[in-house]
Amino acid sequence: MTEQELLRRESLQKLRELGIDPYPAEMFEVTAFAADISANYSEEVLEDGSKNRLNFQEVALAGRVMATREAGKALFMNLQDSSGRIQLYLRRDEFGQGEDFTFFDVAIKKLLDLGDYIGVRGFAFITKTGEVSVHVQELKFLSKSLRPLPIVKRDAEGHIYDAFTDPEQRYRMRYVDLTVNPELRQIFIKRSKMIRTMRNYLDDLGLLEVETPILQPIHGGAAARPFVTHHNTLDMQLYLRIANELYLKRLIVAGFDGVYEFAKMFRNEGMDRTHNPEFTALEFYVAYKDYNWMMDVTEQMLERVARALSTDGSALVSFGEHTLDFAGPYTRLTMFDAIHQYTGLNVETATEQELRTYCSREHIEIDASMGKAKLIDEIFGEKVERHLIQPTFLIDYPVEMSPLTKKHRSKPGLVERFELFVNGKEVANAYSELNDPLDQRERFEDQLSLAARGDEEAMAMDEDFLRALEYGMPPTGGIGFGIDRLAMLFTGQTSIQEVLFFPQMRPEAPTT
């Protein structure tokens, strides 16, 4: 332990020797918050020059001590609660009886450390320097901090020094990060509001929120490599879900007109600024609808989210050098037209070998397991995605790229699918869902042939899902949103780790 950690343990013991419980069991009733007092406190000056407090005449606050300063027989502290910071003022003569000022002189001045949780009761007032503060008449120790916080220093102009900014440390110790960088809490507050707005919109549509299994016997519903586990009692292999699509569709077969789920997904793949092996997705499926209806709904929902999160009610979102406009309608562009626009390549008529030659010439990384559809996907990812800044629907994909999608009603070889791209990243994927069980079986069989070629992301055959389709599924529109990527867009973050409370991290190096 460091010297500071040892000293804090000594303080802990001394508090107990004074009869003060550093971790009391009883609750502390909070009646006010720092930001509310700072923003709304008011008082009037009477004719005799005295002041009359108009509000916050009795307050009880709780939070961490973030700074202390002695002023003669008084103390000033900064208390940080969930809303912000406020100054506390304590006078020595109010914390003693007779000649006994042990609680103030020892417990508060010597044994109270930065980072400790305390509860205070008193009244609000304005100091001679014009700062709204709380005059403390009672102080209670609530929780002793045994490790010193990396205190961030701010000067009078708001400049920050000794900032806690190392990304790995911040993500690994989010509890410290959000304590010393409390402004970052707004990212997660916005994320929560975004999800709540989306949920309310779907409820208004009349959809039912449901839950589907995380442990699945078959890793279906997406092209991804799964995490594998084992159930001891059943002695069977199970997978953490890579998607919840096939289970939600089973509920459409069961007679629900519309269902949705905010779900945790798990994919055993690489990690970078836009990928985490555990992520959140929203998927919803609505009977008797198609991908055209889904595009309209997507525009309406994301516009509502943008307006809910903005300070002026607009649908504009600032992201780096761009201003993203989430007010519909969004541009609609076919995948083939998009590739041709940015590469000059006609992938619709090109052979697989011609696509391989193009990839080799353009230094696009491919391997022998990739079929024509996968090659098209790689070309699109390398050459087109980064150009799609404003919300854009990419529509009408090759059938080989979409094994769960209904064939296009008028364009042979294509399916009725769209992906929504914003700021060069895909944030949603939607279909007119395939409900022909015979066609679906053929698509699964095509996926099995890709798996035989070595494609670890190919879908598995799901006989139970095929059985469900054979009982009949009505025409259905379905969509999946990457919630983490949406949160990045609406909070202006360039790394997915910034919008996850606890992103996946490499193990810490052992200390010597």
Solvent accessible surface area in square Angstrom, and as a share of the most:
residue,aa,sasa,rsa
1,M,144,0.64
2,T,80,0.46
3,E,131,0.59
4,Q,86,0.38
5,E,15,0.07
6,L,86,0.43
7,L,81,0.40
8,R,12,0.04
9,R,90,0.33
10,E,92,0.41
11,S,13,0.08
12,L,22,0.11
13,Q,94,0.42
14,K,100,0.43
15,L,0,0.00
16,R,118,0.43
17,E,122,0.55
18,L,77,0.38
19,G,69,0.66
20,I,33,0.17
21,D,78,0.41
22,P,1,0.00
23,Y,89,0.34
24,P,25,0.15
25,A,107,0.83
26,E,102,0.46
27,M,151,0.67
28,F,27,0.11
29,E,100,0.45
30,V,56,0.32
31,T,91,0.53
32,A,7,0.06
33,F,99,0.41
34,A,0,0.00
35,A,43,0.33
36,D,63,0.33
37,I,0,0.00
38,S,51,0.33
39,A,83,0.64
40,N,81,0.42
41,Y,19,0.07
42,S,45,0.29
43,E,39,0.18
44,E,73,0.33
45,V,103,0.59
46,L,81,0.40
47,E,189,0.85
48,D,118,0.61
49,G,50,0.48
50,S,51,0.33
51,K,116,0.49
52,N,58,0.30
53,R,73,0.27
54,L,92,0.46
55,N,49,0.25
56,F,42,0.17
57,Q,94,0.42
58,E,156,0.70
59,V,6,0.03
60,A,6,0.04
61,L,0,0.00
62,A,25,0.19
63,G,4,0.03
64,R,48,0.18
65,V,1,0.00
66,M,3,0.01
67,A,36,0.28
68,T,68,0.40
69,R,134,0.49
70,E,108,0.48
71,A,42,0.33
72,G,70,0.67
73,K,151,0.64
74,A,12,0.09
75,L,8,0.04
76,F,34,0.14
77,M,3,0.01
78,N,48,0.25
79,L,1,0.00
80,Q,7,0.03
81,D,13,0.07
82,S,83,0.54
83,S,52,0.33
84,G,22,0.21
85,R,80,0.29
86,I,7,0.04
87,Q,20,0.09
88,L,0,0.00
89,Y,40,0.15
90,L,0,0.00
91,R,95,0.35
92,R,63,0.23
93,D,98,0.51
94,E,60,0.27
95,F,20,0.08
96,G,28,0.27
97,Q,159,0.71
98,G,69,0.66
99,E,168,0.75
100,D,84,0.43
101,F,35,0.15
102,T,56,0.32
103,F,60,0.25
104,F,3,0.01
105,D,40,0.21
106,V,48,0.28
107,A,0,0.00
108,I,4,0.02
109,K,78,0.33
110,K,145,0.61
111,L,9,0.04
112,L,15,0.08
113,D,31,0.16
114,L,56,0.28
115,G,0,0.00
116,D,1,0.00
117,Y,85,0.32
118,I,0,0.00
119,G,1,0.01
120,V,1,0.00
121,R,85,0.31
122,G,6,0.05
123,F,34,0.14
124,A,0,0.00
125,F,41,0.17
126,I,54,0.27
127,T,21,0.12
128,K,214,0.91
129,T,126,0.73
130,G,53,0.51
131,E,79,0.36
132,V,28,0.16
133,S,0,0.00
134,V,0,0.00
135,H,14,0.06
136,V,0,0.00
137,Q,95,0.42
138,E,82,0.37
139,L,11,0.05
140,K,60,0.25
141,F,6,0.03
142,L,36,0.18
143,S,39,0.25
144,K,10,0.04
145,S,17,0.11
146,L,48,0.24
147,R,177,0.65
148,P,55,0.35
149,L,24,0.12
150,P,54,0.34
151,I,48,0.25
152,V,6,0.04
153,K,119,0.50
154,R,94,0.34
155,D,49,0.25
156,A,105,0.81
157,E,131,0.59
158,G,45,0.44
159,H,105,0.47
160,I,79,0.40
161,Y,114,0.43
162,D,97,0.50
163,A,45,0.35
164,F,24,0.10
165,T,89,0.52
166,D,73,0.38
167,P,74,0.47
168,E,92,0.41
169,Q,71,0.31
170,R,20,0.07
171,Y,24,0.09
172,R,47,0.17
173,M,55,0.24
174,R,3,0.01
175,Y,144,0.55
176,V,20,0.11
177,D,0,0.00
178,L,26,0.13
179,T,11,0.06
180,V,1,0.00
181,N,11,0.06
182,P,29,0.19
183,E,89,0.40
184,L,39,0.19
185,R,59,0.22
186,Q,106,0.47
187,I,15,0.08
188,F,14,0.06
189,I,94,0.48
190,K,74,0.31
191,R,31,0.11
192,S,56,0.36
193,K,79,0.33
194,M,0,0.00
195,I,33,0.17
196,R,122,0.45
197,T,15,0.09
198,M,0,0.00
199,R,74,0.27
200,N,73,0.38
201,Y,12,0.04
202,L,0,0.00
203,D,69,0.36
204,D,104,0.54
205,L,67,0.33
206,G,63,0.61
207,L,17,0.09
208,L,85,0.42
209,E,75,0.33
210,V,22,0.12
211,E,161,0.72
212,T,16,0.09
213,P,58,0.37
214,I,73,0.37
215,L,86,0.43
216,Q,3,0.01
217,P,69,0.43
218,I,53,0.27
219,H,31,0.14
220,G,5,0.05
221,G,6,0.06
222,A,15,0.12
223,A,56,0.44
224,A,1,0.01
225,R,103,0.37
226,P,15,0.09
227,F,62,0.26
228,V,86,0.49
229,T,55,0.32
230,H,96,0.43
231,H,65,0.29
232,N,131,0.67
233,T,121,0.70
234,L,113,0.56
235,D,108,0.56
236,M,66,0.30
237,Q,94,0.42
238,L,15,0.08
239,Y,31,0.12
240,L,46,0.23
241,R,9,0.03
242,I,0,0.00
243,A,4,0.03
244,N,0,0.00
245,E,10,0.04
246,L,6,0.03
247,Y,49,0.19
248,L,0,0.00
249,K,0,0.00
250,R,42,0.15
251,L,46,0.23
252,I,2,0.01
253,V,34,0.19
254,A,73,0.57
255,G,60,0.57
256,F,87,0.36
257,D,94,0.49
258,G,6,0.05
259,V,0,0.00
260,Y,1,0.00
261,E,7,0.03
262,F,35,0.15
263,A,3,0.02
264,K,80,0.34
265,M,2,0.01
266,F,32,0.13
267,R,63,0.23
268,N,59,0.30
269,E,60,0.27
270,G,58,0.56
271,M,90,0.40
272,D,75,0.39
273,R,141,0.52
274,T,18,0.10
275,H,80,0.36
276,N,12,0.06
277,P,16,0.10
278,E,68,0.31
279,F,38,0.16
280,T,15,0.08
281,A,9,0.07
282,L,0,0.00
283,E,17,0.08
284,F,0,0.00
285,Y,4,0.02
286,V,11,0.06
287,A,5,0.04
288,Y,149,0.57
289,K,73,0.31
290,D,36,0.18
291,Y,11,0.04
292,N,60,0.31
293,W,64,0.22
294,M,0,0.00
295,M,2,0.01
296,D,61,0.32
297,V,5,0.03
298,T,0,0.00
299,E,16,0.07
300,Q,100,0.44
301,M,0,0.00
302,L,0,0.00
303,E,43,0.19
304,R,97,0.35
305,V,0,0.00
306,A,1,0.01
307,R,102,0.37
308,A,34,0.26
309,L,17,0.09
310,S,31,0.20
311,T,150,0.87
312,D,112,0.58
313,G,38,0.36
314,S,29,0.19
315,A,5,0.04
316,L,94,0.47
317,V,17,0.10
318,S,88,0.56
319,F,18,0.08
320,G,78,0.75
321,E,159,0.71
322,H,60,0.27
323,T,73,0.42
324,L,0,0.00
325,D,60,0.31
326,F,0,0.00
327,A,32,0.25
328,G,32,0.31
329,P,119,0.75
330,Y,14,0.05
331,T,83,0.48
332,R,95,0.35
333,L,38,0.19
334,T,27,0.16
335,M,1,0.00
336,F,28,0.12
337,D,78,0.40
338,A,0,0.00
339,I,0,0.00
340,H,101,0.45
341,Q,109,0.49
342,Y,77,0.29
343,T,36,0.21
344,G,54,0.52
345,L,34,0.17
346,N,79,0.40
347,V,1,0.01
348,E,104,0.47
349,T,101,0.59
350,A,9,0.07
351,T,73,0.43
352,E,61,0.28
353,Q,119,0.53
354,E,94,0.42
355,L,0,0.00
356,R,45,0.16
357,T,70,0.41
358,Y,16,0.06
359,C,0,0.00
360,S,79,0.51
361,R,147,0.54
362,E,59,0.27
363,H,170,0.76
364,I,10,0.05
365,E,153,0.69
366,I,44,0.22
367,D,71,0.37
368,A,87,0.67
369,S,21,0.14
370,M,23,0.10
371,G,10,0.10
372,K,64,0.27
373,A,11,0.09
374,K,60,0.25
375,L,0,0.00
376,I,3,0.01
377,D,55,0.29
378,E,49,0.22
379,I,0,0.00
380,F,3,0.01
381,G,34,0.33
382,E,90,0.40
383,K,44,0.18
384,V,0,0.00
385,E,45,0.20
386,R,142,0.52
387,H,76,0.34
388,L,9,0.04
389,I,40,0.20
390,Q,81,0.36
391,P,5,0.03
392,T,10,0.06
393,F,0,0.00
394,L,0,0.00
395,I,26,0.13
396,D,2,0.01
397,Y,1,0.00
398,P,7,0.05
399,V,30,0.17
400,E,104,0.47
401,M,31,0.14
402,S,0,0.00
403,P,15,0.10
404,L,0,0.00
405,T,0,0.00
406,K,60,0.26
407,K,108,0.46
408,H,28,0.12
409,R,155,0.57
410,S,82,0.53
411,K,77,0.32
412,P,131,0.82
413,G,49,0.47
414,L,18,0.09
415,V,0,0.00
416,E,2,0.01
417,R,22,0.08
418,F,0,0.00
419,E,17,0.08
420,L,0,0.00
421,F,3,0.01
422,V,0,0.00
423,N,31,0.16
424,G,6,0.06
425,K,89,0.38
426,E,50,0.23
427,V,2,0.01
428,A,1,0.00
429,N,39,0.20
430,A,1,0.01
431,Y,23,0.09
432,S,3,0.02
433,E,1,0.00
434,L,3,0.02
435,N,31,0.16
436,D,66,0.34
437,P,32,0.20
438,L,127,0.63
439,D,20,0.10
440,Q,0,0.00
441,R,75,0.27
442,E,104,0.47
443,R,13,0.05
444,F,1,0.01
445,E,83,0.37
446,D,84,0.44
447,Q,12,0.05
448,L,77,0.38
449,S,59,0.38
450,L,43,0.21
451,A,46,0.36
452,A,92,0.71
453,R,112,0.41
454,G,49,0.47
455,D,26,0.14
456,E,110,0.49
457,E,54,0.24
458,A,9,0.07
459,M,8,0.04
460,A,25,0.20
461,M,38,0.17
462,D,9,0.04
463,E,92,0.41
464,D,60,0.31
465,F,0,0.00
466,L,1,0.01
467,R,141,0.51
468,A,16,0.12
469,L,2,0.01
470,E,103,0.46
471,Y,177,0.67
472,G,40,0.38
473,M,9,0.04
474,P,31,0.20
475,P,73,0.46
476,T,1,0.01
477,G,0,0.00
478,G,1,0.01
479,I,2,0.01
480,G,16,0.15
481,F,3,0.01
482,G,21,0.20
483,I,0,0.00
484,D,4,0.02
485,R,48,0.18
486,L,0,0.00
487,A,0,0.00
488,M,14,0.06
489,L,9,0.04
490,F,8,0.03
491,T,23,0.13
492,G,33,0.32
493,Q,38,0.17
494,T,81,0.47
495,S,8,0.05
496,I,4,0.02
497,Q,22,0.10
498,E,25,0.11
499,V,0,0.00
500,L,13,0.07
501,F,99,0.41
502,F,147,0.61
503,P,8,0.05
504,Q,91,0.41
505,M,46,0.21
506,R,198,0.72
507,P,126,0.79
508,E,121,0.54
509,A,85,0.66
510,P,124,0.78
511,T,135,0.78
512,T,186,1.08
